[in-house]
Amino acid sequence: MHIRFPIFLLLSSAAFSLAHAASYAKVRGHDISSSIVLENAGIEFKLNGVKTPLEEILANGGANYVRSRLLVNPSDGNYNLQYNLKLGKKAVKAGLGFYLDIHYSDTWADPGHQAVPAKWPKDVKNLTNTVYQYTKDAIREFANEGVNVSMVSIGNEISNGFLWPVGTIKTFGNIVKLFQAGAKGARDGNPSHPPRIMVHLNNGFDIALQEWWYSTAFSFGLRSSDFDIMAISFYPYNHQATFEGLNATATALVTKYEKDIVVAETDWPATCGSNVVLSERSIPHTLAGQMEWVKGLNDVLVKVPGGHGLGIFYWEPAFLWNAGLDSPCDDELLFDASGNAYSSIKIFT
């Protein structure tokens, strides 16, 4: 989950011109965490009016990955391990890679909400052991079901820590210990096909935040070998969240840490009120605008030094019950209210 900032932006972002890249990022995906919730309620997805599995529709639109959030013990069972195993198998059937976003909470986690699971220990030693074992068991269970998790986030948007009150920024050393436990558990869960480990932070346009987090984490014992990918959320609701801003952040992080960069969450409105000004003011709030936004992000990533611009994930494009995706806009989806794919489903082609 991500934090939205429903503020009306009054300032124009600086213009940033990029020639269209001739290639696409290696990883092109969508977060479809809520798809099974919708399907269980009888929702059908359609491509050109024909009922088609969601994963196949996304693959037809150029995607090669899906992402899903894992909650530990949610009250209604949605997004738990069994739910995600089902989703992972659907992804594999469609020939898609699978990125698991572990929230380490019973409910959605984001920079303002990082509650430790109710039944988990609250001291750092036992909690660290629990994180290791839970992560190892989860990744192993996926492997046993024929799903080799390709990438895994150890926590969701953890700029303020995770597993509160143990892993807060006031106890940053605990954040590092918990992260390392999750990373080791993920790798030990499937040693023959270990997932690539992500650090996922919010506000990817904020270079100061990114640099502070990593420099602090390294000062408390984080090692370069503990993770493989630097993931960011990058939404257009802050005037700094421009293509130029993404380029600046990605270049700075890659130059210093030599890790791959992934935009783990983003979206753009199909419709939005005229009083809402987004970061790239020249891009319309239309289906064509959705494609232009993602293409612009892609064009930045494929130019990142060393080929480290790995990919992009569009957040919940099929969440029909939440078309605005908690933004100030009306519709951020790639499907209409009846489950028909918009033309912007071709967002990665």
Beta strands, then each sheet from edge to edge (+ up, - down):
strand 1: 27-31
strand 2: 46-47
strand 3: 50-51
strand 4: 65-70
strand 5: 97-102
strand 6: 151-154
strand 7: 196-201
strand 8: 229-233
strand 9: 260-265
strand 10: 309-315
sheet 1: 1+ 4+ 5+ 6+ 7+ 8+ 9+ 10+ 1+
sheet 2: 2+ 3-
end
